[in-house]
Amino acid sequence: MFDFLRKNANKAKKEKPDIALLVDGPNTIRKSLKVDLVKVKREVQKYGNIRIAKVYLDQYASDKLIEAMVNQGFQTEITTGDVDVTMAIEAMEYVMNPDIDVIALMTRDTDYRPVLVKARARGKRTMIVANDVGFSAALRNTADIVIIFNEKEEASHVLNH
């Protein structure tokens, strides 16, 4: 009779998981790596709905780069210190967010492995997006889903768990 008082009384189960996609800009957005973030988003969306799309950049990022990221649908976070620290802390905020089901990190850096471990321990699916150049084996083996772009910008998908 008082269903409106019950929290989530008629809430339907999600059709697709909600994803937080966090990009380690200094480690992945380089001319030598040829990253197309539109393609990255397309590949990540195969696993759910991207609800958060953020690129973390350092204070040396050009206005042109920032504008390009915004034009591709990413929020930008400019850090004055270490990008890794800011991104890891925000990733943990999304791990604790009950509305986010998948933590997707675009990085090559092993420093993010503890985030993946904690996310999985809290019941979140984890995803790593990377280039095949200098990609950490520890990240590759820790994430549930791995999307690797080769030099031709073709993506391969690996499901680990």
SULSUL-V666495 format. One record per residue. N is the residue number from 1. PSI is psi in whole degrees, -180 to 180 (* if undefined). Layout:
n->{N & N}
psi->{PSI & PSI}
This chain:
n->{1 & 2 & 3 & 4 & 5 & 6 & 7 & 8 & 9 & 10 & 11 & 12 & 13 & 14 & 15 & 16 & 17 & 18 & 19 & 20 & 21 & 22 & 23 & 24 & 25 & 26 & 27 & 28 & 29 & 30 & 31 & 32 & 33 & 34 & 35 & 36 & 37 & 38 & 39 & 40 & 41 & 42 & 43 & 44 & 45 & 46 & 47 & 48 & 49 & 50 & 51 & 52 & 53 & 54 & 55 & 56 & 57 & 58 & 59 & 60 & 61 & 62 & 63 & 64 & 65 & 66 & 67 & 68 & 69 & 70 & 71 & 72 & 73 & 74 & 75 & 76 & 77 & 78 & 79 & 80 & 81 & 82 & 83 & 84 & 85 & 86 & 87 & 88 & 89 & 90 & 91 & 92 & 93 & 94 & 95 & 96 & 97 & 98 & 99 & 100 & 101 & 102 & 103 & 104 & 105 & 106 & 107 & 108 & 109 & 110 & 111 & 112 & 113 & 114 & 115 & 116 & 117 & 118 & 119 & 120 & 121 & 122 & 123 & 124 & 125 & 126 & 127 & 128 & 129 & 130 & 131 & 132 & 133 & 134 & 135 & 136 & 137 & 138 & 139 & 140 & 141 & 142 & 143 & 144 & 145 & 146 & 147 & 148 & 149 & 150 & 151 & 152 & 153 & 154 & 155 & 156 & 157 & 158 & 159 & 160 & 161}
psi->{-39 & 48 & -30 & -17 & -23 & 126 & 133 & 31 & -44 & 22 & 123 & 155 & 143 & 140 & -45 & 149 & 151 & 134 & 139 & 115 & 115 & 128 & 124 & 89 & -56 & -27 & -21 & -23 & 88 & 146 & -37 & -23 & -16 & 67 & 128 & 105 & -22 & -43 & -38 & -50 & -42 & -43 & -41 & -38 & -13 & -18 & 0 & -167 & 126 & 112 & -30 & 130 & 106 & 141 & 131 & 125 & 156 & 176 & -10 & -1 & 135 & 157 & -35 & -43 & -45 & -45 & -41 & -40 & -43 & -42 & -23 & 9 & 21 & 141 & 146 & 140 & 114 & 125 & 148 & -14 & -143 & 122 & -40 & -41 & -49 & -46 & -41 & -41 & -45 & -35 & -41 & -32 & -40 & -30 & -38 & -11 & 118 & -15 & -9 & 129 & -29 & 131 & 115 & 120 & 129 & 106 & 169 & 2 & 125 & -19 & -22 & -3 & -44 & -32 & -44 & -43 & -47 & -40 & -45 & -38 & -27 & 9 & 12 & 149 & 151 & 148 & 139 & 134 & 129 & 170 & 157 & -2 & 117 & 33 & 132 & 126 & -33 & -42 & -45 & -39 & -9 & -36 & 150 & -40 & 134 & 127 & 119 & 126 & 133 & -177 & -19 & 8 & 28 & 140 & 137 & 146 & 136 & 128 & 117 & -31 & *}
